[in-house]
Amino acid sequence: MDALFQVQTSAPSSMAKRPCPSQNPRIPTFSQMDLLLEAFLGFSDSSSICIDFSFERLLDSLPSDLDQTRLIDRALKMGTFLLEAGKRSARKRATKHNSVVWALPPDLTIKVFSMLDAQSLCYATATCSMFHKCAMDPSCYANIDLTTVSPRVNNAVVSTMILRAGNSLQSLKLGIVPGPTASPGSCQPLVYNVTNFSWNDKRSRQGKESSVLTRSCLSPLGGASTPGMLLKTLHLYNIERMDSPSLRAALSACPSLLDLEIVGLHVELRQTLMSVIENCQLIERLFFESSKTGRDDSLKSPTCVDLVQKCPRLVSLALRGFKLHDYKVRILIKGLRKLKYVDFSTSYSITGSFLRNLGNIISGNLLEVLILRDCMHLKEVEVARFMTSLLAGDFKFLRHLDISNREGLASEGDWYERCYNSRIIPIDQVMKERPDVCLLADFPSEGSYFEIEQMLESEVNSDVSLPTQLSSDTSDSMFISSSESSYNSDQGSGNEDGRDASYVIFEESSDEVDFLAL
């Protein structure tokens, strides 16, 4: 055994370099190596004590300490080589076995893997070589969903997934959601305060990159292989470090985008819509929920007009938590003639005047879903008029209406006076005569005036300076229709309460707006 062990410990260098045996007569040929290895492995049934004694005798036979050290190193290397060779052979045998007993051919296996979520796909990739090969197919990464309830995904993970997908990428969902992802169109608020997580949730673990998505997480979409070219769905939730320039750059790489959902990002509405108008003109669904409810009033009427003209395929539009005035909403609804789903929940300045005569235009009459939940300035009288039009036979396709308000509806004269149990809104009659409509009208038994005052105070404190307010509002005024501007002149209008006292309104013919309905 000692002589065999001595020959074997000199073999690793010959196995690594594989020189010609004739160049070194001390190196055995391949056939001799096989015989020696077979003989050596034959001693695997021997006790470890016998191998220890044999190795000790071999060490004692060497004259110098240096030779003994070299022998020990060669033995360790030989053991490592044998261990790795054994693992490789085991994997090859397992892969061959799996390919024989696995019932599905590779193409169907790839199809199954493409239906897995990201975590399950990673588990399948690490199972065996056969699964790894199938799981690396780009089609398995066509629909990437990396949404989590806590910070667990970083830029490196996103980049790897996108690069694996390449031009097969169809859907990308990133960010933090406050729980199980709500169904599309749900009224559940998705904005989440990411700063609630402690640094321990975000910091680097075991030398790895911090589990926080940054503004460059979408950069791979515009990479060399342009994975974003065929992207159809992009959903982004509560990515704390995302900014407007980075989002605009990502959208510029996605000309085929059909479904865009943005929740809780610190980006401006107008800039984002301008990027959509310029780059994503095929879009059919747009869902945008503000990270700061009631503070973003950047949307201007020209942007609304551009959105109507450049993105006519919009079927679903949700703008939650923005300061939207009724005349801007009217521009959107009248101009987008394929619109079926509308959600302006928590919009701070909507009074409901845009609902007047909405059933007389094509786009308004095609609405199937209308959600005005928690619109602070929504007036009781406007809701009543809309309900009356429902009873008159308008909005034949309407199937879902939500006018619920945690603070009640605003009264006609003063929005501080809240209505919790309206007598003029024919709720029961609508539910009886229009059973095809799912009507949600949940109001509290009594209001929280403290919350109203807090909301008003925060809104006033967040107002821009007077010159900026005047210049921006003046540029918007040319798009106001006469019916809406006269409504704004009413005492106690919600739109007035949301503006400074110096807000200027210009009246003009409604023809300048009605051209959108042509």
C-alpha positions as CSV (number, residue, x, y, z in Angstrom):
1,M,0.0,0.0,0.0
2,D,2.9,2.4,0.8
3,A,4.4,2.0,-2.6
4,L,1.1,2.5,-4.3
5,F,0.3,5.6,-2.3
6,Q,3.7,7.0,-3.2
7,V,3.1,6.6,-6.9
8,Q,-0.4,8.0,-6.7
9,T,0.6,11.2,-4.8
10,S,2.8,12.2,-7.8
11,A,0.0,11.9,-10.2
12,P,-2.0,15.2,-9.9
13,S,0.5,17.2,-11.9
14,S,0.4,14.7,-14.7
15,M,-3.4,14.7,-14.7
16,A,-3.5,18.5,-14.8
17,K,-0.9,19.1,-17.6
18,R,-1.2,15.7,-19.4
19,P,2.3,15.8,-20.9
20,C,3.4,13.0,-23.3
21,P,4.5,10.0,-21.2
22,S,7.7,9.6,-23.3
23,Q,8.9,12.9,-22.1
24,N,9.0,11.8,-18.4
25,P,9.5,8.0,-17.8
26,R,8.4,8.5,-14.2
27,I,4.9,9.5,-15.2
28,P,2.6,6.4,-15.8
29,T,0.7,6.1,-19.1
30,F,-3.1,6.5,-19.0
31,S,-3.6,2.8,-18.9
32,Q,-1.2,2.5,-16.0
33,M,-2.9,5.5,-14.3
34,D,-6.3,3.7,-14.6
35,L,-4.8,0.6,-13.0
36,L,-3.2,2.5,-10.2
37,L,-6.4,4.5,-9.5
38,E,-8.4,1.3,-9.5
39,A,-6.0,-0.3,-7.1
40,F,-5.9,2.8,-4.9
41,L,-9.7,3.0,-4.8
42,G,-9.7,-0.7,-3.9
43,F,-8.4,0.3,-0.5
44,S,-11.5,2.4,0.2
45,D,-12.9,-0.5,2.2
46,S,-9.9,-0.6,4.4
47,S,-10.1,1.0,7.8
48,S,-8.9,4.5,8.2
49,I,-6.4,3.3,10.8
50,C,-4.6,1.2,8.3
51,I,-4.4,4.1,5.9
52,D,-3.1,6.4,8.7
53,F,-0.4,3.9,9.7
54,S,0.7,3.5,6.0
55,F,0.8,7.2,5.5
56,E,2.8,7.7,8.7
57,R,5.4,5.0,7.7
58,L,5.7,6.7,4.3
59,L,6.4,10.1,6.0
60,D,8.9,8.5,8.4
61,S,10.8,7.1,5.5
62,L,11.5,10.5,4.1
63,P,14.8,12.1,5.2
64,S,14.0,15.8,5.5
65,D,11.1,17.9,6.9
66,L,10.7,19.6,3.5
67,D,10.1,16.3,1.8
68,Q,7.5,15.3,4.4
69,T,5.7,18.7,3.9
70,R,5.6,18.2,0.2
71,L,4.2,14.7,0.6
72,I,1.4,16.0,2.8
73,D,0.6,18.7,0.3
74,R,0.5,16.2,-2.5
75,A,-1.8,13.9,-0.5
76,L,-4.2,16.8,0.2
77,K,-4.3,17.8,-3.5
78,M,-4.9,14.2,-4.5
79,G,-7.8,14.0,-2.1
80,T,-9.3,17.2,-3.5
81,F,-8.9,16.0,-7.1
82,L,-10.6,12.7,-6.2
83,L,-13.4,14.5,-4.4
84,E,-14.1,16.8,-7.3
85,A,-14.0,14.0,-9.8
86,G,-16.4,12.0,-7.8
87,K,-18.9,15.0,-7.5
88,R,-18.7,15.7,-11.3
89,S,-19.3,12.0,-12.1
90,A,-22.3,11.9,-9.7
91,R,-23.8,15.0,-11.3
92,K,-23.3,13.5,-14.8
93,R,-25.0,10.3,-13.7
94,A,-27.8,12.2,-12.0
95,T,-28.4,14.3,-15.2
96,K,-28.4,11.2,-17.4
97,H,-30.8,9.5,-15.0
98,N,-33.1,12.5,-14.9
99,S,-33.1,12.8,-18.6
100,V,-34.3,9.2,-18.8
101,V,-36.9,9.2,-16.1
102,W,-38.1,12.8,-16.6
103,A,-41.4,12.5,-18.5
104,L,-41.3,15.8,-20.3
105,P,-39.2,16.7,-23.3
106,P,-37.0,19.8,-23.1
107,D,-39.4,22.1,-24.9
108,L,-42.3,21.2,-22.5
109,T,-40.0,21.5,-19.5
110,I,-39.1,25.0,-20.6
111,K,-42.8,25.8,-21.0
112,V,-43.5,24.7,-17.4
113,F,-40.5,26.6,-16.1
114,S,-41.7,29.8,-17.8
115,M,-44.9,29.6,-15.6
116,L,-42.9,29.5,-12.4
117,D,-42.3,32.6,-10.2
118,A,-38.8,33.9,-9.9
119,Q,-37.9,32.1,-6.6
120,S,-39.2,28.8,-7.8
121,L,-37.3,29.1,-11.0
122,C,-34.1,29.7,-9.1
123,Y,-34.7,26.6,-7.1
124,A,-35.3,24.6,-10.3
125,T,-32.1,26.0,-11.7
126,A,-30.1,24.7,-8.8
127,T,-31.6,21.2,-8.8
128,C,-29.6,19.5,-11.5
129,S,-27.7,20.2,-14.8
130,M,-30.7,19.2,-16.9
131,F,-33.0,21.6,-15.1
132,H,-30.3,24.3,-15.1
133,K,-30.0,24.0,-18.9
134,C,-33.8,24.3,-19.4
135,A,-34.2,27.1,-16.9
136,M,-31.6,29.2,-18.7
137,D,-33.8,29.5,-21.7
138,P,-34.8,33.2,-22.3
139,S,-38.5,32.4,-22.4
140,C,-38.4,31.3,-18.8
141,Y,-37.7,35.0,-17.9
142,A,-40.3,36.5,-20.2
143,N,-42.4,37.5,-17.1
144,I,-40.3,38.7,-14.3
145,D,-42.0,39.4,-11.0
146,L,-39.6,40.5,-8.2
147,T,-42.1,42.3,-6.0
148,T,-41.6,41.6,-2.3
149,V,-43.0,42.7,1.1
150,S,-39.6,43.7,2.4
151,P,-36.3,44.8,0.7
152,R,-34.8,41.6,-0.7
153,V,-33.9,42.4,-4.3
154,N,-31.0,44.5,-5.5
155,N,-29.9,45.9,-8.8
156,A,-27.7,42.9,-9.6
157,V,-30.6,40.5,-9.4
158,V,-32.8,42.6,-11.6
159,S,-29.9,43.0,-14.2
160,T,-29.3,39.2,-14.2
161,M,-32.9,38.4,-14.8
162,I,-33.3,41.0,-17.6
163,L,-30.2,39.9,-19.4
164,R,-31.3,36.3,-19.2
165,A,-34.6,37.3,-20.8
166,G,-33.1,39.4,-23.5
167,N,-35.6,40.2,-26.3
168,S,-38.1,37.7,-24.8
169,L,-38.9,40.1,-21.9
170,Q,-42.6,40.7,-21.8
171,S,-43.4,41.8,-18.3
172,L,-41.3,43.3,-15.4
173,K,-42.6,44.0,-11.9
174,L,-40.3,45.5,-9.2
175,G,-40.5,47.0,-5.8
176,I,-42.2,46.6,-2.4
177,V,-45.9,46.0,-2.0
178,P,-47.6,46.3,1.4
179,G,-48.9,42.8,1.3
180,P,-50.1,40.3,-1.3
181,T,-50.4,42.1,-4.6
182,A,-53.9,43.4,-5.0
183,S,-55.9,42.5,-8.1
184,P,-55.7,45.0,-11.0
185,G,-58.2,47.8,-10.5
186,S,-58.5,47.2,-6.8
187,C,-59.2,50.2,-4.6
188,Q,-56.6,49.1,-2.0
189,P,-53.9,51.7,-1.6
190,L,-50.5,50.4,-2.7
191,V,-48.3,53.3,-1.5
192,Y,-46.0,52.2,1.2
193,N,-43.5,54.1,3.3
194,V,-40.3,52.2,2.6
195,T,-38.4,54.2,5.3
196,N,-40.3,52.1,7.9
197,F,-37.8,49.4,7.3
198,S,-34.8,49.4,9.6
199,W,-31.3,49.6,8.2
200,N,-30.9,45.9,9.1
201,D,-33.5,45.0,6.4
202,K,-31.6,46.9,3.8
203,R,-27.9,46.6,4.6
204,S,-25.4,44.3,2.9
205,R,-25.3,40.7,4.2
206,Q,-22.2,38.5,4.1
207,G,-20.4,41.0,1.8
208,K,-23.3,41.1,-0.7
209,E,-24.8,44.2,-2.3
210,S,-27.4,46.0,-0.2
211,S,-31.0,44.7,-0.8
212,V,-32.3,48.1,-2.1
213,L,-33.3,49.0,-5.6
214,T,-31.8,52.3,-6.8
215,R,-32.5,54.6,-9.7
216,S,-30.3,52.6,-12.0
217,C,-32.3,49.3,-11.5
218,L,-34.0,49.8,-14.9
219,S,-30.8,50.6,-16.8
220,P,-30.5,47.1,-18.3
221,L,-33.7,47.7,-20.3
222,G,-31.7,50.0,-22.6
223,G,-28.7,47.8,-22.8
224,A,-26.9,46.5,-25.9
225,S,-29.5,43.8,-26.6
226,T,-32.3,46.3,-25.9
227,P,-34.4,44.0,-23.7
228,G,-37.0,46.7,-23.3
229,M,-37.9,46.9,-27.0
230,L,-40.7,44.3,-26.7
231,L,-41.6,44.9,-23.1
232,K,-45.4,45.0,-22.7
233,T,-45.9,45.4,-18.9
234,L,-44.0,47.5,-16.4
235,H,-45.1,47.7,-12.8
236,L,-43.0,49.7,-10.2
237,Y,-43.9,49.8,-6.5
238,N,-42.4,52.0,-3.8
239,I,-38.9,52.2,-5.1
240,E,-37.6,54.8,-2.7
241,R,-34.6,55.9,-4.8
242,M,-36.2,56.1,-8.2
243,D,-36.3,59.6,-9.7
244,S,-37.9,61.2,-12.8
245,P,-34.8,61.2,-15.1
246,S,-34.2,57.5,-14.5
247,L,-37.8,56.6,-15.1
248,R,-37.9,58.7,-18.3
249,A,-34.8,57.0,-19.5
250,A,-36.3,53.6,-18.9
251,L,-39.6,54.5,-20.6
252,S,-37.7,55.7,-23.7
253,A,-36.4,52.1,-24.1
254,C,-39.9,50.6,-24.0
255,P,-41.8,51.7,-27.2
256,S,-44.1,48.6,-27.1
257,L,-45.3,49.2,-23.6
258,L,-49.1,48.5,-23.1
259,D,-49.4,48.4,-19.3
260,L,-47.7,50.9,-17.0
261,E,-48.3,50.9,-13.2
262,I,-46.4,53.3,-11.0
263,V,-47.0,53.4,-7.2
264,G,-45.3,55.4,-4.6
265,L,-42.4,56.7,-6.7
266,H,-40.9,60.1,-6.1
267,V,-41.6,61.2,-9.7
268,E,-43.6,64.1,-11.1
269,L,-46.9,63.3,-12.9
270,R,-46.4,65.7,-15.8
271,Q,-42.9,64.6,-16.6
272,T,-43.9,60.9,-16.5
273,L,-46.9,61.5,-18.7
274,M,-44.8,63.5,-21.2
275,S,-42.4,60.5,-21.4
276,V,-45.3,58.2,-22.0
277,I,-46.6,60.5,-24.7
278,E,-43.2,60.6,-26.4
279,N,-42.2,56.9,-26.1
280,C,-45.2,54.7,-25.3
281,Q,-47.9,55.6,-27.7
282,L,-49.3,52.1,-27.8
283,I,-50.2,52.1,-24.1
284,E,-53.6,50.8,-23.1
285,R,-53.5,50.8,-19.3
286,L,-52.0,53.5,-17.2
287,F,-52.1,53.3,-13.4
288,F,-50.3,56.1,-11.4
289,E,-50.6,56.5,-7.6
290,S,-48.9,59.5,-6.0
291,S,-46.4,59.0,-3.2
292,K,-47.7,62.3,-1.7
293,T,-51.4,62.5,-1.8
294,G,-52.8,65.9,-2.8
295,R,-49.5,67.6,-3.3
296,D,-48.6,66.9,-7.0
297,D,-50.5,69.5,-9.1
298,S,-48.0,69.4,-11.9
299,L,-50.4,68.2,-14.6
300,K,-51.4,70.9,-17.0
301,S,-54.1,71.0,-19.6
302,P,-51.7,70.9,-22.7
303,T,-50.3,67.6,-21.3
304,C,-53.8,66.2,-21.1
305,V,-54.5,67.2,-24.7
306,D,-51.2,65.6,-25.8
307,L,-52.1,62.4,-23.9
308,V,-55.4,62.3,-25.7
309,Q,-54.0,62.8,-29.1
310,K,-50.8,60.7,-28.8
311,C,-52.2,57.8,-26.8
312,P,-55.7,57.1,-28.2
313,R,-55.6,53.4,-27.3
314,L,-55.9,54.0,-23.6
315,V,-58.7,51.8,-22.2
316,S,-57.9,52.0,-18.5
317,L,-56.7,55.2,-16.7
318,A,-56.1,55.6,-13.0
319,L,-54.6,58.7,-11.5
320,R,-54.7,58.4,-7.7
321,G,-53.9,61.0,-5.2
322,F,-53.1,64.0,-7.5
323,K,-54.6,67.5,-7.5
324,L,-56.8,67.1,-10.6
325,H,-59.3,69.8,-11.4
326,D,-62.6,68.8,-13.2
327,Y,-61.8,70.5,-16.5
328,K,-58.6,68.4,-16.8
329,V,-60.6,65.2,-16.1
330,R,-63.2,66.2,-18.7
331,I,-60.5,66.6,-21.3
332,L,-59.2,63.1,-20.6
333,I,-62.5,61.4,-20.5
334,K,-64.0,63.2,-23.5
335,G,-60.9,62.7,-25.6
336,L,-60.0,59.1,-24.9
337,R,-62.8,57.5,-26.8
338,K,-61.9,53.9,-25.9
339,L,-61.8,54.5,-22.2
340,K,-63.7,51.9,-20.1
341,Y,-62.0,52.1,-16.7
342,V,-61.5,55.3,-14.8
343,D,-60.1,55.7,-11.2
344,F,-59.5,59.1,-9.7
345,S,-59.5,58.0,-6.1
346,T,-58.1,60.5,-3.4
347,S,-57.9,63.2,-6.0
348,Y,-58.0,66.3,-3.9
349,S,-59.7,68.9,-6.2
350,I,-62.4,67.0,-8.0
351,T,-65.9,68.3,-7.3
352,G,-67.7,66.0,-9.8
353,S,-68.7,68.8,-12.2
354,F,-67.0,66.8,-15.0
355,L,-69.8,64.3,-14.7
356,R,-72.3,66.7,-16.1
357,N,-73.7,65.6,-19.5
358,L,-71.0,62.9,-19.6
359,G,-73.5,60.3,-20.8
360,N,-74.2,62.4,-23.9
361,I,-70.7,61.8,-25.4
362,I,-69.4,58.6,-26.9
363,S,-66.4,58.1,-24.6
364,G,-68.4,58.8,-21.4
365,N,-71.2,56.5,-22.3
366,L,-68.8,53.6,-22.8
367,L,-67.4,53.7,-19.2
368,E,-67.7,50.3,-17.4
369,V,-65.9,51.3,-14.2
370,L,-65.9,54.7,-12.4
371,I,-64.1,55.0,-9.1
372,L,-64.1,58.3,-7.2
373,R,-63.4,57.0,-3.7
374,D,-62.2,59.5,-1.0
375,C,-62.2,62.5,-3.3
376,M,-62.3,65.2,-0.6
377,H,-64.1,67.9,-2.7
378,L,-66.6,65.5,-4.4
379,K,-70.0,67.2,-4.1
380,E,-73.2,65.6,-3.0
381,V,-75.3,67.5,-5.6
382,E,-73.0,66.3,-8.5
383,V,-73.2,62.7,-7.4
384,A,-77.0,63.1,-7.2
385,R,-77.2,64.4,-10.8
386,F,-75.0,61.5,-12.0
387,M,-77.3,59.0,-10.3
388,T,-80.3,60.6,-11.9
389,S,-78.7,60.2,-15.3
390,L,-78.1,56.5,-14.5
391,L,-81.8,56.1,-13.8
392,A,-82.6,58.0,-17.1
393,G,-80.8,55.2,-19.0
394,D,-77.3,56.8,-19.6
395,F,-74.1,54.8,-19.0
396,K,-75.6,51.6,-20.3
397,F,-72.2,49.8,-20.0
398,L,-71.4,50.9,-16.5
399,R,-70.9,47.9,-14.2
400,H,-69.0,49.4,-11.2
401,L,-69.4,52.7,-9.4
402,D,-67.6,53.7,-6.2
403,I,-68.4,57.0,-4.5
404,S,-67.4,56.0,-1.0
405,N,-65.8,58.6,1.1
406,R,-64.3,58.2,4.6
407,E,-65.2,61.9,5.3
408,G,-68.5,62.0,3.6
409,L,-69.4,64.1,0.5
410,A,-69.1,67.9,0.3
411,S,-72.2,70.0,0.5
412,E,-73.2,72.4,-2.3
413,G,-72.4,75.6,-0.4
414,D,-69.4,74.8,1.8
415,W,-67.2,71.7,1.5
416,Y,-66.5,71.9,5.2
417,E,-70.1,70.8,5.7
418,R,-70.0,67.1,5.1
419,C,-72.9,64.8,4.1
420,Y,-72.9,61.3,5.5
421,N,-76.4,60.2,4.9
422,S,-77.6,61.9,1.7
423,R,-81.3,62.2,1.1
424,I,-81.0,63.6,-2.4
425,I,-78.8,60.8,-3.9
426,P,-81.2,58.0,-5.0
427,I,-78.9,55.1,-4.0
428,D,-81.7,52.6,-3.2
429,Q,-83.5,53.4,-6.4
430,V,-80.4,52.9,-8.5
431,M,-79.6,49.6,-6.9
432,K,-83.2,48.5,-7.6
433,E,-83.5,49.7,-11.2
434,R,-79.9,49.1,-12.2
435,P,-79.0,45.8,-10.6
436,D,-76.3,45.4,-13.2
437,V,-74.3,48.1,-11.5
438,C,-72.2,47.3,-8.5
439,L,-72.6,50.5,-6.4
440,L,-70.3,51.2,-3.5
441,A,-71.4,54.1,-1.3
442,D,-69.8,53.7,2.1
443,F,-69.9,56.7,4.4
444,P,-69.1,57.1,8.1
445,S,-71.8,57.8,10.6
446,E,-70.0,61.0,11.6
447,G,-67.0,62.9,10.2
448,S,-63.5,63.5,11.5
449,Y,-63.2,67.3,11.1
450,F,-59.7,67.1,12.7
451,E,-58.5,65.1,9.8
452,I,-60.0,67.5,7.3
453,E,-58.3,70.5,8.9
454,Q,-55.0,68.6,9.0
455,M,-55.3,67.8,5.3
456,L,-56.1,71.4,4.4
457,E,-53.2,72.7,6.5
458,S,-50.7,70.3,4.9
459,E,-52.0,71.2,1.5
460,V,-51.6,74.9,2.1
461,N,-48.1,74.5,3.5
462,S,-47.1,72.5,0.4
463,D,-48.3,75.2,-2.0
464,V,-45.8,76.7,-4.4
465,S,-44.9,80.4,-4.3
466,L,-47.4,83.0,-5.6
467,P,-45.6,83.9,-8.9
468,T,-45.2,80.2,-9.8
469,Q,-48.9,79.5,-9.0
470,L,-50.1,82.4,-11.1
471,S,-47.9,81.6,-14.1
472,S,-48.8,77.9,-14.1
473,D,-52.5,78.5,-13.5
474,T,-52.7,81.2,-16.2
475,S,-51.1,78.8,-18.8
476,D,-53.9,76.3,-17.9
477,S,-56.8,78.7,-18.1
478,M,-57.2,78.8,-21.8
479,F,-58.5,75.2,-21.7
480,I,-61.3,75.8,-19.3
481,S,-64.8,75.4,-20.7
482,S,-67.4,78.0,-20.0
483,S,-69.7,75.6,-18.0
484,E,-66.8,74.5,-15.7
485,S,-65.4,78.0,-15.2
486,S,-68.9,79.2,-14.2
487,Y,-69.1,76.3,-11.8
488,N,-65.7,77.3,-10.2
489,S,-67.1,80.8,-9.5
490,D,-69.7,79.3,-7.1
491,Q,-69.2,80.1,-3.4
492,G,-67.7,77.2,-1.5
493,S,-66.4,75.4,-4.5
494,G,-63.9,72.7,-3.7
495,N,-61.7,73.9,-6.5
496,E,-61.5,77.3,-4.9
497,D,-60.6,75.9,-1.5
498,G,-57.7,74.1,-3.0
499,R,-56.2,77.3,-4.5
500,D,-54.8,80.5,-3.3
501,A,-57.2,83.4,-3.2
502,S,-55.4,85.1,-6.1
503,Y,-56.2,82.2,-8.5
504,V,-57.2,83.6,-11.9
505,I,-59.9,82.1,-14.1
506,F,-60.6,83.1,-17.7
507,E,-63.8,82.2,-19.4
508,E,-64.0,81.2,-23.1
509,S,-66.1,79.2,-25.5
510,S,-66.3,75.5,-24.8
511,D,-65.6,74.9,-28.5
512,E,-61.9,75.0,-27.7
513,V,-62.3,71.9,-25.6
514,D,-65.0,70.1,-27.5
515,F,-62.8,69.5,-30.5
516,L,-61.4,66.6,-28.6
517,A,-64.6,64.7,-29.0
518,L,-64.4,64.9,-32.8
